[in-house]
């Protein structure tokens, strides 16, 4: 089971929901096409998010922002 969940919500709403449900957040990453990629601290937390925010989940594998340069820096 993965700890990552892609949601069509604002970061603030996700953070509030996780704080209210006592779910640890490892990473929040804005997706270029809209939405947020949430990585929870535990698989249990990710499963709780999947159950409670099922209608906000993004289907498929959305494009993520590139974090590394395409070519070496040297």
C-alpha positions in Angstrom: 0.0 0.0 0.0 1.3 3.5 -0.9 1.5 6.4 1.5 0.9 8.9 -1.4 -2.6 10.2 -2.3 -3.4 12.7 -5.1 -6.3 15.0 -4.1 -8.2 17.8 -5.9 -8.3 20.1 -2.9 -6.4 23.1 -1.5 -3.3 22.6 0.7 -5.0 24.4 3.6 -8.0 22.1 3.5 -5.8 19.0 3.4 -3.6 20.2 6.3 -6.7 21.0 8.4 -8.3 17.6 7.7 -5.0 15.8 8.6 -4.6 17.9 11.8 -8.2 17.2 12.8 -7.9 13.4 12.2 -4.4 13.3 13.7 -2.8 12.1 10.5 0.9 12.9 10.0 2.0 14.6 6.8 5.4 13.8 5.3 5.1 15.8 2.1 2.6 18.2 0.4 3.4 18.9 -3.2 1.3 21.1 -5.5 0.5 19.4 -8.9 1.0 21.5 -12.0 -2.4 20.5 -13.4 -4.2 21.4 -10.1 -4.6 19.6 -6.9 -2.1 18.3 -4.3 0.0 15.2 -3.8 -0.1 14.2 -0.2 2.4 11.7 1.3 1.3 10.6 4.8 3.7 9.5 7.5 2.0 6.1 7.7 0.1 3.7 5.4 -2.7 3.8 8.0 -3.0 7.6 7.6 -3.1 7.3 3.8 -5.8 4.7 4.0 -7.9 7.0 6.3 -7.5 9.8 3.7 -8.6 7.4 0.9 -11.7 6.4 2.9 -12.8 9.9 4.0 -11.8 11.9 1.0 -12.6 9.4 -1.7 -14.7 11.9 -3.7 -11.7 14.3 -3.9 -9.2 11.7 -5.2 -7.6 12.3 -8.6 -7.8 9.2 -10.8 -4.7 8.0 -12.7 -1.2 9.3 -12.3 -1.1 13.1 -12.7 1.9 14.9 -14.0 4.2 16.2 -11.2 6.5 19.2 -11.2 10.1 18.4 -12.2 12.4 18.7 -9.2 15.7 17.9 -10.9 17.4 19.4 -14.0 17.0 17.4 -17.1 20.8 17.6 -17.9 23.7 17.4 -15.5 25.0 20.6 -14.1 28.6 19.8 -14.9 
